[in-house]
Amino acid sequence: MTTSWSDRLQNTADLPANMDGHALKKYRREAYHRVFVNRSLAMEKIKCFGFDMDYTLAVYKSPEYESLGFDLTVERLVSIGYPQELLSFVYDPVFPTRGLVFDTLYGNLLKVDAYGNILVCAHGFNFMKGHGFQMYNLRLSGYKIRFAPDIREQYPNKFIQRDDTERFYILNTLFNLPETYLLACLVDFFTNCDRYSSCETGFKDGDLFMSFRSMFQDVRDAVDWVHYKGSLKEKTVENLEKYVVKDAKLPLLLSRMNEVGKVFLATNSDYKYTDKIMTYLFDFPHGPKPGSTHRPWQSYFDLILVDARKPLFFGEGTVLRQVDTVTGKLKIGTYTGPLQHGIVYSGGSSDIVCDLLGAKGKDILYIGDHIFGDILKSKKRQGWRTFLVIPELAQELHVWTDKSSLFEELQSLDIFLAELYKHLDSSSNERPDISSIQRRIKKVTHDMDMCYGMMGSLFRSGSRQTLFASQVMRYADLYAASFINLLYYPFSYLFRAAHVLMPHESTVEHIHVDINETESPMATRNRNALDFKDSDYKRHQLTRSISEIKPPNLFPQAPQEITHCHDEDDDEEEEEEEEE
């Protein structure tokens, strides 16, 4: 008879403290199959799995899909009066990354950290220099990048007020990638074309002036037109094999989810487009497994919502209506009935989803690619558990593993730097020459950044995390390159968050140090009651002269067991209710 893990762990010989170093090495799945954890999540507590469609269930091929969107947007701009020369531009996937900020005043693309500090600044194809650093080898993709003036001329503190949303626009979605590159193309074109004269906030053509803000709004309007009125969707469905990734593991994973919970779809796309995309994704001669009967895509979902209008969907929402799946038109009136399997609905809200599925916030794991429309709003307004799909993560992991020598060299340079100051304190007049180490750190950091693309990594610039990275850590409970990675985990799995260490924890070794009170007086501020000797005696000495009339509890008592455990996604109240 096989011994269960719970029985085995009753034997102290099997406990981690008695295991050797090799046995203690944590098992991890292949990097490209992994799901990464910001906040612990117990899969067995999830009762409903929700999905976005675009860039989540339907992964668009890159750069083919971005190139299509770029070309159609350029054509739209030319049709409303922009120069014909713009048609010569071709989408370059090496340049843009998600999470950049466009400054509508100066026309710059900015890569910033969570606090608004500028990490990279580009004006068109020109990378602006910051005080004290230099960039290298920027002859990429067929054109030479020229350096612009110092960043501090426009941003004296190399800092922006991110909450100034009138001026700064965050290009956070995968749909924004063509738009990001197009903005760089336009700024570079108008800055360098002889017919136009540049000024700080725009450009002139004779007596005509166009601000970068006006240009940006034209691009935004053109992008919206392409998505909602143009031929982007039509051209996509005409050649689905070219633009959409098809994965046989998709029906298998959804069928397994159906076995342990409910599954729903909430997409902003209309029914006709959704039906064509989803039909293609599930178009296999068999069902979830080879040999099983083919099933229509609708059968994999307990609830289907189109025209969701996220992020409004996570607030007041819109009227819930029923879709006539034959004509694609909406039926008159508000739907007020119970949940019906196979029925397609339009609009609605996250509250309606909870009511129809009989679930509450933390019962739901919502999976999407849009950090604002899918993840932030579902987390902040509804308390849904969140899974962010980040397709770029596959490339990020490739660089992280393939270019490990660069990361190791940076660590070595940090060690060399520390050695130069090793025997110096505040009485030392010696000033070590660290210039060569600093130059090497900058060179290695730049080489590392360029491995990801012209704008560097999606998640960092050197040692600094980007705004996008901070948003991922703050709002996404789980994240991965694809939600298909859930296929490699059991539905009983506990996704346990790793310890996030502060510098005083990550750079100090776990060794016992005797602290001399004369060297560190603050060491006497000990909050650990277990380290005090004769604590009962000391308390008696403090209270012996106090009146017999005392409060019921004069001192707090240290808890004898753990009171809460976010690392385990624990909820004792729920467990107690279930036991009753």
C-alpha positions as CSV (number, residue, x, y, z in Angstrom):
1,M,0.0,0.0,0.0
2,T,1.3,3.4,-1.0
3,T,2.0,5.7,2.0
4,S,0.4,9.2,1.6
5,W,2.5,12.3,1.9
6,S,0.6,13.4,5.0
7,D,1.5,10.1,6.7
8,R,5.1,10.3,5.6
9,L,5.5,13.8,7.1
10,Q,4.5,12.5,10.5
11,N,7.9,10.7,10.5
12,T,10.5,13.2,11.6
13,A,13.1,11.6,9.4
14,D,11.1,12.8,6.4
15,L,10.9,16.4,7.7
16,P,13.0,19.0,5.8
17,A,15.3,19.7,8.8
18,N,16.7,16.2,8.5
19,M,17.1,16.1,4.8
20,D,20.5,16.6,3.1
21,G,21.3,19.5,0.9
22,H,20.6,17.6,-2.3
23,A,17.1,16.5,-1.1
24,L,16.3,20.1,-0.1
25,K,16.7,21.4,-3.7
26,K,13.3,22.5,-4.7
27,Y,11.7,20.8,-7.7
28,R,10.8,23.3,-10.5
29,R,9.1,22.7,-13.8
30,E,10.8,23.6,-17.1
31,A,11.1,27.4,-17.2
32,Y,8.8,27.7,-20.3
33,H,6.1,25.6,-18.6
34,R,6.1,27.5,-15.4
35,V,3.5,29.7,-13.8
36,F,5.1,32.5,-11.6
37,V,3.6,33.6,-8.3
38,N,3.2,37.0,-6.7
39,R,0.6,36.0,-4.2
40,S,-0.1,32.5,-3.0
41,L,-3.1,30.8,-4.5
42,A,-4.7,27.4,-3.8
43,M,-6.1,26.1,-7.0
44,E,-8.5,23.8,-5.2
45,K,-10.3,26.9,-3.9
46,I,-11.0,28.2,-7.4
47,K,-14.5,27.5,-8.5
48,C,-14.7,29.5,-11.7
49,F,-12.1,30.1,-14.4
50,G,-12.7,33.3,-16.5
51,F,-11.0,34.2,-19.8
52,D,-10.4,37.1,-22.0
53,M,-10.2,36.2,-25.7
54,D,-7.8,38.5,-27.6
55,Y,-4.1,37.7,-26.8
56,T,-5.3,35.2,-24.2
57,L,-7.3,32.4,-25.7
58,A,-6.5,33.8,-29.2
59,V,-2.8,34.5,-29.3
60,Y,-1.9,36.7,-32.3
61,K,1.3,35.9,-34.1
62,S,4.1,38.4,-33.8
63,P,5.2,40.3,-35.7
64,E,2.6,39.5,-38.4
65,Y,-0.4,40.8,-36.6
66,E,1.4,43.9,-35.3
67,S,2.6,44.6,-38.9
68,L,-1.0,44.4,-40.2
69,G,-2.3,46.8,-37.6
70,F,0.7,49.2,-38.3
71,D,0.1,49.2,-42.0
72,L,-3.7,49.8,-41.7
73,T,-3.1,52.7,-39.2
74,V,-0.6,54.3,-41.5
75,E,-3.0,54.0,-44.4
76,R,-5.7,55.6,-42.3
77,L,-3.4,58.6,-41.4
78,V,-2.5,59.1,-45.0
79,S,-6.2,59.1,-46.0
80,I,-6.9,62.0,-43.6
81,G,-4.0,64.1,-45.0
82,Y,-0.7,62.9,-43.5
83,P,2.2,62.7,-46.0
84,Q,2.4,59.9,-48.5
85,E,6.0,59.2,-47.5
86,L,4.7,57.5,-44.3
87,L,3.6,54.5,-46.4
88,S,7.3,53.6,-46.8
89,F,7.6,52.8,-43.1
90,V,7.6,49.1,-42.2
91,Y,6.9,47.8,-38.6
92,D,10.1,47.0,-36.8
93,P,9.5,44.6,-33.8
94,V,13.0,45.3,-32.4
95,F,12.1,48.9,-31.4
96,P,8.9,48.9,-29.2
97,T,8.1,47.3,-26.0
98,R,5.0,47.4,-23.8
99,G,4.7,49.8,-20.9
100,L,6.3,52.8,-22.5
101,V,4.9,56.3,-21.8
102,F,4.3,58.9,-24.5
103,D,4.9,62.5,-23.5
104,T,2.3,64.4,-25.6
105,L,4.1,67.7,-24.8
106,Y,7.6,66.9,-26.1
107,G,6.8,63.9,-28.3
108,N,9.1,61.5,-26.4
109,L,8.7,57.8,-25.6
110,L,9.7,57.2,-22.0
111,K,10.6,54.0,-20.2
112,V,10.0,54.8,-16.5
113,D,10.0,53.0,-13.2
114,A,7.1,52.7,-10.7
115,Y,7.9,56.2,-9.3
116,G,8.2,58.1,-12.6
117,N,12.0,58.1,-12.8
118,I,13.1,58.0,-16.4
119,L,15.1,55.0,-17.4
120,V,15.2,55.5,-21.2
121,C,14.0,58.4,-23.4
122,A,13.7,58.4,-27.2
123,H,12.6,61.2,-29.5
124,G,11.7,59.5,-32.7
125,F,14.6,57.2,-33.4
126,N,17.0,59.3,-31.3
127,F,17.9,58.1,-27.8
128,M,18.4,61.1,-25.5
129,K,21.4,61.1,-23.2
130,G,21.2,61.4,-19.5
131,H,23.9,63.0,-17.4
132,G,26.8,60.7,-16.8
133,F,25.9,57.7,-19.1
134,Q,26.5,56.7,-22.7
135,M,24.9,54.2,-24.9
136,Y,26.6,51.9,-27.4
137,N,26.2,50.0,-30.7
138,L,22.8,51.4,-31.6
139,R,23.1,50.6,-35.3
140,L,20.2,48.2,-35.5
141,S,17.5,47.3,-38.0
142,G,19.1,49.1,-40.9
143,Y,19.3,52.7,-39.6
144,K,21.7,54.6,-37.4
145,I,20.4,56.1,-34.2
146,R,21.5,59.7,-33.6
147,F,21.9,61.0,-30.1
148,A,19.6,63.9,-29.0
149,P,20.4,66.5,-26.3
150,D,20.6,65.7,-22.6
151,I,17.4,64.4,-21.0
152,R,17.7,67.0,-18.3
153,E,17.0,69.8,-20.7
154,Q,13.4,68.7,-20.8
155,Y,13.2,66.7,-17.6
156,P,15.5,68.5,-15.1
157,N,15.1,65.7,-12.5
158,K,14.8,62.8,-15.0
159,F,11.4,62.4,-13.5
160,I,7.7,62.7,-14.6
161,Q,4.4,63.0,-12.7
162,R,2.7,59.8,-13.8
163,D,-0.6,61.0,-12.5
164,D,-0.7,63.8,-15.1
165,T,-2.8,61.7,-17.5
166,E,-3.5,64.6,-19.7
167,R,0.1,64.8,-20.7
168,F,1.4,61.2,-20.2
169,Y,-0.2,58.2,-21.9
170,I,0.8,54.7,-20.9
171,L,1.0,52.3,-23.9
172,N,0.4,49.1,-21.8
173,T,-1.3,46.6,-24.1
174,L,-0.1,44.3,-26.9
175,F,-2.5,46.2,-29.2
176,N,-0.4,49.3,-28.4
177,L,2.8,47.9,-30.0
178,P,2.1,49.1,-33.6
179,E,1.0,52.4,-32.2
180,T,4.2,52.8,-30.1
181,Y,6.4,52.3,-33.1
182,L,4.2,54.5,-35.3
183,L,4.6,57.4,-32.9
184,A,8.4,57.0,-33.1
185,C,8.2,57.0,-36.9
186,L,6.1,60.1,-37.0
187,V,8.2,62.1,-34.6
188,D,11.4,61.1,-36.4
189,F,9.9,61.9,-39.8
190,F,8.6,65.4,-39.0
191,T,11.8,66.2,-37.0
192,N,14.1,65.3,-39.9
193,C,12.1,66.1,-43.0
194,D,13.3,69.3,-44.7
195,R,9.8,70.5,-45.4
196,Y,9.1,70.9,-41.7
197,S,10.7,72.9,-39.1
198,S,10.9,71.5,-35.6
199,C,10.1,73.2,-32.3
200,E,10.1,71.9,-28.8
201,T,6.4,70.9,-28.7
202,G,5.7,70.1,-32.3
203,F,6.6,71.1,-35.9
204,K,5.7,73.7,-38.5
205,D,4.9,73.7,-42.2
206,G,4.9,77.3,-43.2
207,D,2.1,79.0,-41.2
208,L,0.7,75.6,-40.1
209,F,1.7,74.2,-36.6
210,M,1.0,70.8,-35.4
211,S,1.7,69.9,-31.7
212,F,2.8,66.5,-30.6
213,R,-0.4,66.3,-28.6
214,S,-2.5,66.8,-31.8
215,M,-0.4,64.2,-33.7
216,F,-0.8,61.8,-30.8
217,Q,-4.6,62.2,-30.8
218,D,-4.7,61.6,-34.6
219,V,-2.8,58.4,-34.1
220,R,-5.2,57.3,-31.3
221,D,-8.2,58.1,-33.4
222,A,-6.7,56.2,-36.4
223,V,-6.0,53.1,-34.2
224,D,-9.6,53.1,-32.9
225,W,-10.9,53.5,-36.4
226,V,-8.8,50.5,-37.6
227,H,-10.1,48.3,-34.8
228,Y,-13.8,49.3,-34.8
229,K,-14.6,50.5,-38.3
230,G,-11.6,49.5,-40.4
231,S,-10.6,46.2,-42.0
232,L,-8.3,44.8,-39.2
233,K,-10.8,42.1,-38.1
234,E,-11.9,41.3,-41.6
235,K,-8.3,40.8,-42.8
236,T,-7.5,38.7,-39.7
237,V,-10.4,36.2,-40.2
238,E,-9.5,36.0,-44.0
239,N,-6.1,34.5,-43.0
240,L,-6.4,33.0,-39.6
241,E,-3.5,30.7,-40.1
242,K,-1.2,33.7,-40.7
243,Y,-2.3,35.7,-37.7
244,V,-3.6,33.4,-35.0
245,V,-1.8,30.7,-33.0
246,K,-3.7,27.4,-32.9
247,D,-2.9,25.0,-30.0
248,A,-4.3,21.5,-29.6
249,K,-3.7,21.8,-25.8
250,L,-6.4,24.5,-25.5
251,P,-9.5,22.2,-25.6
252,L,-7.8,19.7,-23.4
253,L,-7.1,22.3,-20.7
254,L,-10.6,23.8,-20.8
255,S,-12.2,20.4,-20.6
256,R,-10.2,19.6,-17.5
257,M,-11.2,22.9,-16.0
258,N,-14.8,22.0,-16.8
259,E,-14.4,18.9,-14.6
260,V,-13.4,20.8,-11.5
261,G,-15.3,24.1,-11.9
262,K,-17.1,26.5,-14.2
263,V,-15.6,28.3,-17.1
264,F,-16.6,31.6,-18.7
265,L,-15.6,33.9,-21.4
266,A,-15.8,37.7,-21.2
267,T,-14.5,39.5,-24.3
268,N,-14.8,43.0,-25.6
269,S,-15.1,41.6,-29.2
270,D,-18.5,41.3,-30.9
271,Y,-20.2,37.9,-31.4
272,K,-19.4,37.5,-35.1
273,Y,-15.7,38.0,-34.7
274,T,-15.6,36.0,-31.5
275,D,-17.4,33.1,-33.2
276,K,-15.0,33.0,-36.1
277,I,-11.9,33.2,-33.9
278,M,-13.1,30.6,-31.4
279,T,-14.4,28.2,-34.1
280,Y,-10.9,28.3,-35.6
281,L,-9.2,27.7,-32.2
282,F,-11.3,24.6,-31.5
283,D,-11.3,23.3,-35.1
284,F,-9.8,19.9,-34.6
285,P,-11.0,16.6,-36.0
286,H,-11.3,15.2,-32.5
287,G,-12.4,16.5,-29.1
288,P,-10.2,17.4,-26.1
289,K,-8.2,14.2,-26.6
290,P,-7.4,12.3,-29.8
291,G,-10.2,9.7,-30.4
292,S,-12.8,11.7,-28.6
293,T,-15.8,13.3,-30.4
294,H,-15.4,16.9,-31.7
295,R,-17.2,19.5,-29.7
296,P,-18.3,23.0,-30.7
297,W,-16.4,25.8,-28.9
298,Q,-19.5,26.9,-27.0
299,S,-19.6,23.6,-25.1
300,Y,-16.4,24.4,-23.3
301,F,-18.0,27.4,-21.5
302,D,-20.7,27.7,-18.9
303,L,-21.1,31.4,-19.6
304,I,-20.2,33.4,-22.7
305,L,-20.2,37.2,-22.7
306,V,-19.3,39.3,-25.7
307,D,-19.3,43.1,-26.0
308,A,-18.2,43.2,-22.4
309,R,-16.7,46.7,-22.6
310,K,-14.0,46.1,-20.0
311,P,-12.9,47.9,-17.8
312,L,-16.5,49.3,-17.5
313,F,-17.5,45.7,-17.1
314,F,-15.9,45.5,-13.7
315,G,-17.8,48.5,-12.4
316,E,-21.4,49.5,-13.3
317,G,-21.3,47.4,-16.5
318,T,-23.9,47.6,-19.2
319,V,-27.3,46.0,-19.9
320,L,-27.2,42.2,-20.2
321,R,-28.8,41.1,-23.5
322,Q,-29.0,37.8,-25.3
323,V,-27.4,37.3,-28.7
324,D,-29.2,35.6,-31.6
325,T,-26.4,33.3,-32.7
326,V,-27.9,32.8,-36.1
327,T,-28.0,36.4,-37.1
328,G,-25.5,37.8,-34.7
329,K,-27.9,40.5,-33.6
330,L,-29.0,41.3,-30.1
331,K,-32.5,40.3,-28.9
332,I,-34.6,43.1,-27.5
333,G,-34.8,43.7,-23.8
334,T,-32.7,43.0,-20.7
335,Y,-32.0,39.3,-19.9
336,T,-33.3,38.5,-16.5
337,G,-33.5,34.7,-16.5
338,P,-31.2,32.0,-15.0
339,L,-27.9,30.9,-16.5
340,Q,-28.5,28.7,-19.6
341,H,-25.7,26.6,-21.0
342,G,-24.9,27.4,-24.7
343,I,-26.6,30.8,-24.6
344,V,-24.4,33.8,-25.7
345,Y,-24.9,37.1,-23.8
346,S,-23.9,40.6,-24.7
347,G,-22.7,43.2,-22.1
348,G,-23.3,42.6,-18.5
349,S,-21.0,43.2,-15.6
350,S,-18.7,41.3,-13.2
351,D,-21.5,41.4,-10.6
352,I,-23.9,39.7,-13.0
353,V,-21.2,37.0,-13.7
354,C,-21.0,36.3,-9.9
355,D,-24.8,36.0,-9.7
356,L,-25.2,33.8,-12.7
357,L,-22.4,31.5,-11.7
358,G,-23.2,31.5,-7.9
359,A,-19.6,32.6,-7.1
360,K,-18.0,35.4,-5.1
361,G,-14.8,37.3,-5.7
362,K,-12.0,35.0,-4.6
363,D,-13.8,31.9,-6.1
364,I,-12.9,33.3,-9.5
365,L,-9.5,33.1,-11.3
366,Y,-9.7,35.6,-14.2
367,I,-7.1,35.2,-17.0
368,G,-6.2,38.0,-19.3
369,D,-3.4,39.9,-21.0
370,H,-4.6,43.5,-20.3
371,I,-3.0,44.7,-17.1
372,F,-5.5,47.5,-16.7
373,G,-8.7,46.3,-18.4
374,D,-8.4,42.6,-17.2
375,I,-6.2,42.5,-14.2
376,L,-6.1,45.7,-12.3
377,K,-9.9,46.4,-12.4
378,S,-10.9,42.8,-11.7
379,K,-8.5,42.8,-8.7
380,K,-9.4,46.2,-7.2
381,R,-13.1,46.3,-7.8
382,Q,-14.1,42.6,-7.4
383,G,-11.3,40.9,-5.5
384,W,-11.1,38.2,-8.3
385,R,-7.9,36.2,-8.3
386,T,-5.8,37.2,-11.3
387,F,-3.6,35.5,-13.9
388,L,-1.8,37.8,-16.3
389,V,-0.7,36.4,-19.7
390,I,2.6,37.9,-20.8
391,P,3.7,36.5,-24.2
392,E,6.9,38.4,-24.1
393,L,8.0,36.4,-21.1
394,A,9.2,33.6,-23.3
395,Q,11.8,35.9,-24.8
396,E,12.6,37.4,-21.4
397,L,13.3,33.9,-20.0
398,H,15.4,33.0,-23.1
399,V,17.7,36.1,-22.5
400,W,17.8,35.5,-18.7
401,T,19.1,31.9,-19.3
402,D,21.1,32.3,-22.5
403,K,22.9,35.5,-21.4
404,S,23.5,34.4,-17.9
405,S,27.2,35.3,-18.3
406,L,26.3,39.0,-18.5
407,F,24.3,38.8,-15.2
408,E,27.2,36.9,-13.6
409,E,29.7,39.5,-14.8
410,L,27.6,42.3,-13.2
411,Q,27.7,40.4,-9.9
412,S,31.4,40.0,-10.2
413,L,31.8,43.8,-10.9
414,D,29.7,44.5,-7.7
415,I,32.2,42.3,-5.8
416,F,35.2,44.2,-7.2
417,L,33.6,47.5,-6.3
418,A,33.0,46.3,-2.7
419,E,36.6,45.1,-2.4
420,L,37.9,48.6,-3.3
421,Y,36.1,50.1,-0.3
422,K,36.7,47.1,2.0
423,H,39.1,48.6,4.5
424,L,37.9,52.2,4.3
425,D,35.7,54.1,6.8
426,S,34.8,57.7,7.5
427,S,38.3,58.5,8.6
428,S,39.8,57.5,5.3
429,N,41.0,60.2,2.8
430,E,41.7,57.7,0.1
431,R,39.5,57.8,-2.9
432,P,39.6,54.6,-5.0
433,D,39.5,55.0,-8.7
434,I,36.3,53.2,-9.6
435,S,35.9,54.8,-13.1
436,S,36.9,51.6,-15.0
437,I,34.5,49.5,-13.1
438,Q,31.7,52.0,-13.6
439,R,32.4,52.0,-17.4
440,R,32.3,48.3,-17.5
441,I,29.1,48.1,-15.5
442,K,27.5,50.5,-18.0
443,K,28.8,48.6,-20.9
444,V,27.6,45.2,-19.6
445,T,24.2,46.7,-18.6
446,H,23.8,48.1,-22.1
447,D,24.7,44.8,-23.8
448,M,22.2,43.1,-21.5
449,D,19.5,45.5,-22.4
450,M,20.1,45.3,-26.1
451,C,19.6,41.5,-25.9
452,Y,15.9,42.2,-25.3
453,G,15.4,44.8,-28.0
454,M,16.1,48.5,-28.6
455,M,14.1,49.6,-25.5
456,G,15.5,46.8,-23.4
457,S,13.6,44.4,-21.2
458,L,9.9,44.7,-20.5
459,F,10.6,44.3,-16.8
460,R,13.8,46.2,-16.1
461,S,16.5,48.6,-17.2
462,G,19.7,47.5,-15.7
463,S,19.0,46.9,-12.0
464,R,15.8,49.1,-12.0
465,Q,12.4,47.5,-12.4
466,T,10.0,49.2,-14.9
467,L,6.6,50.6,-14.3
468,F,5.2,47.5,-16.1
469,A,7.0,45.2,-13.8
470,S,5.7,46.9,-10.7
471,Q,2.2,46.7,-12.0
472,V,2.6,43.0,-12.7
473,M,3.8,42.4,-9.1
474,R,1.1,44.5,-7.6
475,Y,-2.0,43.3,-9.4
476,A,-1.3,39.8,-10.9
477,D,-1.5,36.9,-8.5
478,L,-0.1,34.6,-11.1
479,Y,1.6,35.3,-14.5
480,A,3.1,33.2,-17.3
481,A,3.9,33.4,-21.0
482,S,0.7,31.4,-21.6
483,F,-2.2,30.2,-19.5
484,I,-1.7,26.8,-21.2
485,N,1.1,26.4,-18.6
486,L,-1.7,25.5,-16.1
487,L,-1.9,22.2,-17.9
488,Y,1.4,21.2,-16.2
489,Y,-0.1,21.6,-12.7
490,P,-2.7,19.7,-10.8
491,F,-5.9,21.5,-9.8
492,S,-5.0,20.8,-6.2
493,Y,-1.7,22.8,-6.5
494,L,-0.7,25.4,-4.1
495,F,1.0,28.3,-5.9
496,R,3.1,29.6,-3.1
497,A,4.7,33.0,-3.4
498,A,8.5,33.2,-3.0
499,H,9.8,35.4,-0.2
500,V,10.4,38.9,-1.5
501,L,13.5,40.1,0.2
502,M,14.5,43.6,1.1
503,P,18.1,44.7,0.6
504,H,18.9,44.2,4.3
505,E,17.6,40.6,3.9
506,S,19.0,39.7,0.5
507,T,22.5,41.0,1.2
508,V,23.0,39.8,4.8
509,E,23.9,36.1,5.4
510,H,22.1,33.9,7.9
511,I,24.9,33.8,10.5
512,H,24.8,34.6,14.2
513,V,26.3,37.9,15.1
514,D,26.9,39.1,18.7
515,I,25.9,42.8,18.7
516,N,27.8,45.0,21.1
517,E,25.4,47.5,22.6
518,T,28.0,50.2,22.6
519,E,28.4,49.8,18.8
520,S,24.7,49.4,18.1
521,P,22.5,50.9,20.8
522,M,19.4,50.3,18.7
523,A,20.0,46.5,19.1
524,T,18.4,46.7,22.6
525,R,15.0,47.4,20.9
526,N,14.2,43.7,20.9
527,R,10.6,42.9,20.1
528,N,10.9,39.1,20.3
529,A,9.4,38.1,23.7
530,L,11.1,34.7,23.5
531,D,14.6,36.3,23.8
532,F,13.8,37.9,27.2
533,K,14.8,35.9,30.2
534,D,12.6,35.7,33.3
535,S,9.9,37.8,31.5
536,D,7.3,36.8,34.2
537,Y,9.6,37.9,37.0
538,K,10.2,41.3,35.2
539,R,6.5,41.8,34.8
540,H,5.9,41.0,38.5
541,Q,8.5,43.6,39.5
542,L,6.7,46.2,37.3
543,T,3.3,45.5,38.7
544,R,3.9,44.5,42.4
545,S,3.3,48.1,43.6
546,I,0.2,48.7,41.5
547,S,-3.2,48.6,43.0
548,E,-5.1,45.3,43.1
549,I,-7.7,46.9,40.8
550,K,-6.3,46.2,37.4
551,P,-7.5,45.8,33.8
552,P,-8.5,42.2,32.8
553,N,-5.4,42.0,30.6
554,L,-2.5,44.1,31.7
555,F,-0.1,42.8,29.0
556,P,-0.6,41.2,25.6
557,Q,0.2,37.5,25.3
558,A,2.2,36.3,22.3
559,P,0.0,34.0,20.1
560,Q,0.8,30.3,20.5
561,E,0.1,29.4,16.9
562,I,0.0,31.2,13.5
563,T,-3.0,33.6,13.2
564,H,-2.9,34.1,9.5
565,C,-0.9,32.8,6.6
566,H,-1.1,34.6,3.3
567,D,1.6,32.4,2.0
568,E,-0.8,29.5,2.1
569,D,-3.8,31.3,0.6
570,D,-5.5,30.2,3.9
571,D,-8.9,31.1,5.2
572,E,-9.6,29.5,8.5
573,E,-13.1,31.0,8.8
574,E,-14.2,29.3,5.7
575,E,-12.7,26.0,6.9
576,E,-14.5,26.3,10.2
577,E,-17.8,27.0,8.5
578,E,-17.4,23.9,6.3
579,E,-16.6,21.8,9.3
580,E,-19.8,22.9,11.0
